[in-house]
Amino acid sequence: MERLEATSELQSRLSSLSFSSFPGITSKQSDNRPLDRLQNTNLSVGFTQSTNQADMDETKEDSGQHCEGDEEAPAELALGEGGEENNSSGSCQLSAEMKAQMPPLNPPATWTSAALKELKAKLRTEKDSMVTVYRGDIMTVHVPTVPEAKKVCWEFATDGYDIGFGIYFDWTPVTSRSITVHISESSDDEDEEEELEGPVSNGDVEKGSKSHANSNLAEILPVYRQDSHLSVHGGSHDFPGEGTYLLKFDNSYSLWRNKTLYYRVYYSA
């Protein structure tokens, strides 16, 4: 009993010491708490919470600055994209203006003849007038306009099988008066046309080639398969101005057969 009384007295003294040591803690919150919880109050909690709050505020400020920077970036990107679009539209407008300046082309005069043997016999004796157009290839004859003539003429025939034929006119100023021949595979020919005029396909030779979008290249006769093994095919076209004719002999549709071609191209006054 004496020990219990001593213990109670000691606890009373400690309680009075705690209140006297912290005279400011006399709020309603302290009155409602037990004495043992009041004595175990951690005063560093408030400091830790305030420190964490300050860190969070700094993080928000930093993230806000990053967000502002990110908001400015799309504006610059959009400006760059707009510049590219303006350049593209300007090029298209320039091409349209150049194309509008070109006069319309008249259709060619064409004809056929049954004199196959006579033409072949004659062209066999002439240099470079009898050629082989290999399977999958396209032979293009470049014929520039000349001041001494007024029209271009052509004749051709084949052995055993048909061949595709079409004519185009390039309005680019003439730099050479020589007639030249270019042999290309169908894929190479498409790549060359894309460089000149953008994405344009050759189309189906049986249905006729598609018109081209190049501002300098105009279609006179679309590429069609011609029965040149049954009759001679010929024609002519009056010069529309200075430029170069492109006569295409197209065997790109043939997977197995090479074609023997007899042809001649000449000028007429």
C-alpha positions in Angstrom: 0.0 0.0 0.0 2.8 2.4 0.9 4.4 1.7 -2.5 1.2 2.4 -4.4 0.7 5.7 -2.5 4.3 6.6 -3.3 3.8 5.8 -7.0 0.6 7.9 -7.2 2.3 10.8 -5.5 5.2 10.6 -8.0 2.8 10.6 -11.0 1.1 13.6 -9.6 4.3 15.5 -9.2 5.4 14.6 -12.8 2.0 15.8 -14.1 2.3 19.1 -12.4 5.9 19.4 -13.6 4.8 18.8 -17.2 2.2 21.5 -17.1 4.6 23.9 -15.4 7.2 23.2 -18.0 4.8 23.9 -20.9 2.5 26.7 -19.7 1.4 27.5 -23.2 -0.3 24.1 -23.7 -3.6 24.9 -22.1 -5.9 24.6 -25.1 -9.1 22.7 -25.4 -7.2 20.0 -27.3 -4.9 19.4 -24.4 -7.8 19.3 -22.0 -9.5 16.6 -24.0 -6.3 14.4 -24.3 -5.1 12.0 -21.6 -1.9 13.0 -19.7 0.1 10.2 -21.1 -0.7 11.2 -24.7 0.2 14.8 -23.9 3.6 13.8 -22.6 4.3 11.7 -25.7 3.5 14.5 -28.1 6.1 14.7 -30.9 6.9 18.4 -31.5 8.9 17.6 -34.7 5.8 16.5 -36.6 4.8 20.0 -37.4 8.2 20.9 -38.7 8.3 17.8 -40.9 4.9 18.5 -42.3 5.8 22.1 -43.1 9.1 20.9 -44.7 7.2 18.4 -46.9 4.7 21.1 -47.8 7.4 23.4 -48.9 9.0 20.7 -51.1 5.7 20.0 -52.7 5.2 23.7 -53.5 8.6 23.8 -55.1 7.8 20.7 -57.1 4.6 22.3 -58.3 6.4 25.4 -59.3 9.0 23.4 -61.3 6.3 21.3 -63.0 4.4 24.5 -63.8 7.5 25.9 -65.5 8.0 22.7 -67.5 4.4 22.8 -68.5 4.7 26.3 -69.7 7.7 25.4 -71.8 5.9 22.4 -73.2 3.0 24.6 -74.2 5.3 26.8 -76.2 6.9 23.9 -78.1 3.9 22.8 -80.1 3.4 26.4 -81.2 6.9 26.5 -82.7 6.3 23.0 -84.2 3.0 24.2 -85.7 4.8 27.2 -87.1 7.3 24.9 -88.8 4.6 22.7 -90.2 2.8 25.7 -91.5 5.9 26.9 -93.3 6.3 23.5 -95.0 2.6 23.6 -96.0 3.1 27.1 -97.4 6.1 26.0 -99.4 4.2 23.0 -100.8 1.2 25.1 -101.7 3.5 27.7 -103.3 5.1 25.0 -105.4 1.8 23.6 -106.5 0.6 27.1 -107.4 3.7 27.8 -109.4 3.3 24.5 -111.3 -0.3 25.3 -112.0 0.7 28.7 -113.4 3.3 27.1 -115.6 0.9 24.5 -116.8 -1.7 27.2 -117.6 0.8 29.0 -119.8 1.2 25.9 -122.1 -1.0 25.9 -125.2 -3.3 22.8 -125.7 -1.9 20.1 -127.9 -3.7 18.9 -131.0 -4.2 15.1 -131.4 -1.8 13.3 -133.8 -2.6 12.1 -137.2 -2.4 8.3 -137.3 -2.7 5.6 -139.9 -2.0 1.9 -140.6 -0.7 0.1 -143.6 -0.5 -3.5 -144.7 3.0 -3.2 -146.2 4.7 -5.1 -143.3 7.2 -7.0 -145.4 8.2 -3.9 -147.4 8.8 -1.8 -144.3 10.7 -4.5 -142.4 12.9 -5.3 -145.5 13.8 -1.6 -145.8 14.5 -1.0 -142.1 16.7 -4.1 -141.8 19.3 -2.4 -143.9 19.2 0.9 -141.9 21.3 1.3 -138.8 19.6 1.1 -135.4 16.1 0.7 -137.0 15.7 -2.9 -135.9 16.0 -3.4 -132.2 14.8 -5.8 -129.5 12.7 -4.5 -126.6 13.2 -7.0 -123.9 10.4 -8.3 -121.6 9.6 -5.7 -118.9 11.4 -2.9 -120.6 10.3 0.4 -122.0 12.2 2.1 -124.9 11.8 5.8 -125.1 12.9 7.8 -128.2 13.6 11.4 -127.5 13.0 13.6 -130.5 13.7 17.3 -130.1 12.0 19.9 -132.3 14.2 21.6 -134.9 13.7 25.0 -136.7 14.1 23.4 -140.1 10.9 21.2 -139.8 7.3 21.6 -138.8 6.3 18.1 -137.8 7.6 14.8 -136.5 6.6 11.5 -138.2 7.0 7.8 -137.2 6.4 4.3 -138.5 6.8 1.0 -136.7 6.1 -2.7 -136.9 6.9 -5.8 -134.8 7.4 -9.6 -135.4 4.8 -11.9 -134.1 3.4 -9.9 -131.1 2.0 -6.5 -130.3 3.7 -3.7 -128.3 2.5 -0.7 -126.3 3.0 2.8 -127.9 2.4 6.3 -126.7 3.7 9.9 -127.3 4.4 12.7 -124.8 5.8 16.2 -125.3 8.3 17.9 -122.9 8.1 21.7 -123.0 11.6 22.0 -121.4 13.8 24.2 -123.7 15.9 22.1 -126.1 19.6 21.8 -125.3 20.5 19.1 -127.8 19.3 18.5 -131.4 20.2 14.8 -131.4 17.6 12.0 -131.4 18.4 9.7 -128.5 17.1 6.4 -127.3 16.7 5.4 -123.6 16.0 1.8 -122.4 14.6 1.3 -118.9 12.8 -1.2 -116.9 9.3 -0.4 -115.9 10.2 0.4 -112.3 13.1 2.7 -113.5 10.7 4.5 -115.8 8.2 5.0 -113.0 11.0 6.4 -110.8 12.1 8.8 -113.5 8.5 10.0 -114.0 8.1 10.5 -110.3 11.1 12.8 -110.2 9.7 14.8 -113.1 6.1 15.0 -112.2 5.3 13.5 -108.8 3.6 10.2 -108.0 2.1 9.1 -111.3 1.7 5.5 -112.3 2.0 4.2 -115.9 -1.5 2.7 -115.8 -2.7 -0.3 -117.7 -1.2 -0.6 -121.2 -4.4 -2.3 -122.4 -6.6 0.5 -121.0 -4.3 3.4 -121.9 -1.8 5.2 -119.6 -2.9 7.9 -117.2 -2.3 11.5 -117.9 0.7 13.1 -116.3 0.8 15.9 -113.9 4.2 17.4 -114.7 4.0 21.1 -115.5 6.5 20.5 -118.4 5.2 17.2 -119.7 2.0 16.8 -121.8 0.3 13.7 -123.2 -0.3 13.6 -126.9 -1.2 9.9 -127.2 -1.7 7.6 -124.2 0.2 4.3 -124.2 -2.0 1.5 -125.8 -1.1 -1.9 -127.0 -0.9 -1.8 -130.8 -1.3 -4.7 -133.2 1.9 -3.7 -135.0 2.6 -7.4 -135.9 -0.4 -7.3 -138.2 0.0 -3.9 -139.8 2.4 -1.0 -140.0 1.4 1.8 -137.5 2.4 5.4 -138.4 1.5 9.0 -137.7 2.7 12.6 -137.5 2.3 15.6 -135.2 2.7 19.3 -135.8 5.2 21.0 -133.6 3.3 22.9 -130.8 6.5 24.9 -130.0 10.0 24.2 -128.8 10.4 21.0 -126.8 11.1 17.3 -127.1 8.9 14.4 -128.2 9.0 11.2 -126.1 7.9 8.2 -128.2 7.5 5.2 -125.8 7.6 1.6 -127.0 6.3 -0.3 -123.9 6.9 -4.0 -123.3 6.6 -3.7 -119.5 3.4 -5.9 -119.5 5.2 -8.9 -121.1 6.7 -11.3 -118.6 8.2 -13.8 -121.0 8.4 -12.4 -124.6 11.0 -10.0 -126.0 9.7 -8.0 -129.0 11.5 -7.3 -132.2 10.7 -3.8 -133.2 11.2 -2.1 -136.6 10.8 1.7 -136.5 11.9 5.0 -138.0 11.4 8.6 -136.9 11.9 11.6 -139.2 11.0 15.2 -139.7 8.8 16.8 -142.3 8.5 20.4 -143.4 
